[in-house]
Amino acid sequence: MLSRLVVTLLIHEPFSFDSPHPYRVVFDGVATTVEGAHRVAACGALARALLEAGMKVLEISQTAEEGSFAMVLLVDACRATTPIQALRARLEVLGRQLGARICVQREDIFQYMHRV
């Protein structure tokens, strides 16, 4: 059973620290990371897509450094109504609309990748 995923959204363009709303978002179960310049409504669009997939947002965090912005969402996917492959396809379309790349992966894989 799918319980936790990591979703990353990457926007590759210059980031302005003067932006009023840089963002990083974290959901429990599925983590989503967004990097790049602020996009109006990007967080809402991503949260809406995850909600429509039957996933629950548990935590949101953000960071900005060295001209980049990162957003990670950790999402509870225990009651997901959408298979991960369909979610990936939906978020790929959303990413193109936002001028971003969105990745989805299991939380345990995300954690092991970031161990050093």
C-alpha angles and dihedrals in degrees: 000000000000110000112155132023136176116223118190126193116194124193113185111203136097113296121218116213085205089069107120094218117035110166148199120176131197128190126184116249095015117045117203121193123198122190128182140044122344116275119198109243094001092123092047093048092050093045090049092052091050092046091051087053089057096255126139123225111225107167139011127198136163143194139182128194141152095005095311134101125208131198122186125184123195111199135187103232097175092112097034114155093194126067115241092247091056090046090052091051092048092049091047089058091046090049091055089051090052095042089245143111116239122196128190124200140154114274094236090057090047090051094049091047091055097047114109 
